[in-house]
Amino acid sequence: MSEKTIPILPCRTIQPVLDFYTALGFDATFQQTSPNPYAAVERGGIQLQFFGMKHYEPVESYSTCYIRTDDVDALHEVFRAGLKARYGRVPTRGLPRIGPLKDTSHGMRQFLMTDPGGNCIRIGQQMSEDLHHRPAPKEAFTRALHHASLFADSKDDPAGAAKILDRVLRREDKRPTPVQLLRLLVLRADVAGRLGDEETATAALAKAAEVQLTAEERESVHDDLTRLGELRVQGVFQESRLARDVRHALPHPSAGWGYPQR
């Protein structure tokens, strides 16, 4: 006897959800508009189904499911590439969005992805036999990083993570090690970006880029350095897009309103 579980997740409208999953390499295996909007997608061993709700609010959704894989790094890379091709960038805030790849305190290496319907799809690979959460570290900076990571990447609460990080980064009685400082700043930039706080994100990225690490230390924070590179690329994209939008908003000088003289 064989069984299979298939999540059935809500959304306001079906088509944006299908567009999102087909960008990730899923096939739409079923779709109907009446009597009720409904659709199904499939990619390898992953099957997801969706139903439409006219008055559903995606930003208020608590819907979630967990997908296990034996190569989470490869899937994360493929999904990021698919989203960039579909949306012209890798979406990291709002809906839809995809989060960074992280080693968790409960033995999983995972990332979170939220579709246009507000459904949080957690995708992970088991890295340990013990799947219980590890106790929070006692050392102040490591403890803050532990809790902030849980808020940012398990609870999907970047505002909560920002409060923890700001509090520990303002400490004057004790300083973090270079490795701790880099990890704290990269996560602070990450959650700032998710919150749309570009000023804080830019400042944190600049400080993170200045942290001096040995070769051994760099190896120990490989994921954080990768994320730092991704965030810096996103920052450049945001700046160029802002400059473009400003240029388009400004009247042409021939219209009688020239650029300010320095």
N, C-alpha and C positions, 0 to 999 in steps of 0.2 A: 504493500500500500504506500502511496506517495502523496505528499501534501505540499502546497505552496501558498505563501501569504502574499497578497497583492494589496498595497496601500491604495485607498480611494480618497483623494484629497480635494478640497474645495478650491474654487476660484470664482472670480466675478464673470469673466468671459473666457471661452476656451481658446480662441485663436492665438492670443499672445503667449499663452502657456505652451501651445504646440510649437510656435516659432522658436521659443527658448530651447525646448528639448531637442528639436531637430538640429539646432545650431550645435548642440553637444554630441550629435551623432546618433540620436535616437530615431527610430522609425515610428511614424504614426500608424498604428495598426487598426485603429477604429475611431470613428467620429460620427456623432449624430447631433442634430439641432433640435429635434422634437421626438417624443413629447418633452424630453428634458435634455439640455446640453450635456454631452458626455463624450469623453475621449480616452484613448489608451495609447501609451507609448512603450517602446521596448528597445533595449540596447543590451545585447548579450544576455546575461542572466537577470538583468534588471527590468522589471515591469512596474509601471505606475499608471494609475487611472485617475481621472479627474471629472468632477461634476460641477456645473455652473450654478451659481446662486446670484440672483439679480441684485440683492441688497447686501451682498457680502463685502466686507472691508479688508482687503489684503494686508494693509499696514497693521491691522489689529489681530492678525492671525497667530494662533499658537500651534498650528498644524505642523507636524514634523514626522520624519521617519529616518531610519538608519540603514545604510547600505554598506555591507562589508565587501572588501575586495582584497586580492592578494598583491596588488601593485598600485597603492594609492598615489604614489609620486607620478606615475605615468598617466593615471586618470586625471589628476589635477592639471597636469601640463596640457593634455588633450582638451579638457574642458575650457581652460583659459584661452587656448588658441581658437577654439570654436566660438567663444563669446566675443573675442576681439574681432574675428572675421565678420560676425553678425552685427555687432553694435559699433564697430569702429574703435573700440577701446575695451579694456577689461573692466566691467562694472564692479565697483567695490563698495558702493553705498546706494541707498534707495532700493528700488525694485526694478529689475532683478539685481542680484549681486553674488559675488563669489569671494570667499575669505581665503586667508593664507593657509598653508600647510603647516601643521603643528604637531609636535609630540606632546601628548597629554599626560596628566598625572595619574591616569587610570589605565595605562598600558596600551593605548591606541595612538596611532599616527593618523590624523584626520584633518578634514577641512569641512567648512559649512558653506552651503550654497542655498540661496533663497530665490525661488522662481517668481514670475510676475503675479502669481496668486498668493504670495506671501508664505508659501510652504517652505519650511526649512529642511533641506535634505542634507543629512549628516553622512559623510562618506569616510570610512576609515579602514585601517588595516591593523590587525592585532599584532602587537610587538612584544607582549609579555603574557605569561600564563596567569599572572595575577591582575585581574581587571578591577580591583578595588582602588578607590582614590588613595593616593599616598598621603600621609599626614602632612600638613602644612609645615614648611621649614621654620626653624626658630629664628634664624638670622634675618634681620630686618629687611634687607633689600631683596634677598631670595624669597622671603615670605610675601613681600609686596608683589613681586613678579608672579609668583604662584597664584595669588588671589586675583590679580588683574587679568591674567591669562584665562582663568576660569570665567570671569565676567565677560571678557571680550569674545572668547572662542567656544565657550560651552553654553553660557546663558545668553549670548548674543546681546550683551548690554554694554556697549562701548562707553556710555556716559558713566556707568559705575566703575568701569576700569580706569577711566580718566581721573576720577576722584582719588582712587588709590595711588595711582602713579604720581599725580601732582603732589600729594601729601608727602610721599617718600623722597621725591626729587628735591623738595624744598628743605630737607633736613640739613642743618648746619653743624650738628654735633658729630656727624659721622659721614664719611664719603664712601660710595660704592667702589668696588674694584673696576678696572677698565671693562672686563667682560660683563659685569652686572650693569654698568652704566650704558654700554652699547645696547644691551637687551631691553633695558627700561626705556631708552630713548626711541628705539625702533618701534616698540609697542605703543609708546605715546604718540608717535607720528601716525602709526596705523589707525589707532582709534580716533585721533583728531580728523584724519581723512574721512573716516566713516561718518563722523558727525558733521562734516562740511566745514570744519574749522581749519581752513587752509593756512592761516597765519601761524597757528601753533604747530601744524604739521611741518611747515617749511622750517621753522626754527628748530624743531626737534631733529629733523633730518640733517640740518647743517651741523648741529652739535654731535650727532652720531657719526657723521663722516669724519669728524676731527679726532675721534677716539683712537689712540694708538694701541695696536695689539701685536703680540708676537705671532709667529707662524702657528704655534701650537694653540694659542688662544683663538686665532681665526678659524682653525679647524673645528674647535669646540662650539663655535657659534655659526656654523655654516648656514643653517636655515635662516638665522637672523640677518646675516649679510646678504643672502639671496633676497629676503624681503626688503631690506634697505635698498637694494638695486631696483626692485620693482616699484617701490614707492617713489624713488627719485625720478624714474621714467614717467610715472603717473603725474608727478608734480610738474615736470616739464610740459607734459601734454596739457595739464590744466592751465598753465601759464600761457601757452600758445593759443589755446582756445579762448581764454579770457581776452588776450590781446586782439584776436580776430573779431570777437564780439564787440569790443570797444571800437575797433576801426569801423565796423559795419554800422555802429550806432552814431558815429560822429558825422555831421553834415560835411559834404565835400566843400573845400575852400571856395570853389566857384559859386557856391550858393550864398556867399556873402558872410560866412562865418569861418575864418581861418583857424589854423592851429595856433596855440599860444606862443608868443615870442619869448625866448629866453634872454 
